[in-house]
Amino acid sequence: MSLEENTNLCLKHCYPTIQQITDKVKRVRQESQATHDLQYLYIMMNGPSPWVKALKTVLAEESAWESVKSS
């Protein structure tokens, strides 16, 4: 694996974009609908406050969550 490929892999897992996170959350919620009615979302992270606020806003707008909270 090249250095660029390794860097891209690490970035994807360690600091994903807002779109990557929202896509993953949507996928998990859809896959779990048969057995669970997920209504609350809690995201554990240590990102900068403005970025976390932007993420929470996008998540709340894209899906009807009862609550979106973060660390």
C-alpha positions as CSV (number, residue, x, y, z in Angstrom):
1,M,0.0,0.0,0.0
2,S,1.4,3.4,-0.9
3,L,1.7,6.2,1.5
4,E,-1.1,8.1,-0.2
5,E,-3.4,5.1,0.0
6,N,-2.5,4.5,3.7
7,T,-3.2,8.2,4.5
8,N,-6.5,8.2,2.7
9,L,-7.5,5.0,4.6
10,C,-6.6,6.6,7.9
11,L,-8.4,9.8,7.2
12,K,-11.5,7.9,6.2
13,H,-11.6,6.1,9.5
14,C,-10.1,8.7,11.9
15,Y,-11.6,11.9,10.6
16,P,-14.5,11.2,8.1
17,T,-16.3,14.1,6.4
18,I,-19.8,15.2,7.5
19,Q,-21.2,13.5,4.4
20,Q,-19.4,10.2,5.2
21,I,-20.8,10.2,8.7
22,T,-24.4,11.1,7.6
23,D,-24.3,8.4,5.0
24,K,-23.2,5.8,7.5
25,V,-25.8,6.9,10.1
26,K,-28.5,6.6,7.4
27,R,-27.3,3.2,6.4
28,V,-27.2,1.9,10.0
29,R,-30.7,3.2,10.7
30,Q,-32.2,1.7,7.6
31,E,-30.5,-1.7,8.2
32,S,-31.8,-1.7,11.8
33,Q,-35.4,-0.7,11.1
34,A,-36.6,-4.4,11.0
35,T,-35.6,-4.9,14.6
36,H,-35.1,-1.5,16.2
37,D,-36.8,1.9,15.9
38,L,-33.8,4.2,16.4
39,Q,-34.9,7.6,17.6
40,Y,-32.0,9.0,19.5
41,L,-28.5,9.6,18.1
42,Y,-25.4,10.1,20.3
43,I,-22.1,10.8,18.6
44,M,-18.8,10.5,20.5
45,M,-16.1,12.6,19.1
46,N,-13.4,15.2,19.9
47,G,-13.8,17.4,16.8
48,P,-13.8,21.2,17.0
49,S,-17.1,22.6,18.3
50,P,-18.1,24.4,15.1
51,W,-17.6,21.2,13.1
52,V,-19.6,19.1,15.6
53,K,-22.4,21.7,15.5
54,A,-22.5,21.5,11.7
55,L,-22.6,17.7,11.8
56,K,-25.5,17.7,14.3
57,T,-27.4,20.2,12.2
58,V,-27.0,18.1,9.0
59,L,-28.0,14.9,10.8
60,A,-31.1,16.5,12.4
61,E,-32.1,18.0,9.0
62,E,-31.6,14.8,7.0
63,S,-33.5,12.4,9.3
64,A,-36.3,12.7,11.8
65,W,-34.4,12.0,15.0
66,E,-36.0,12.6,18.4
67,S,-32.7,13.9,19.6
68,V,-29.1,14.3,18.3
69,K,-26.5,14.7,21.0
70,S,-22.7,14.6,21.1
71,S,-19.7,14.5,23.5
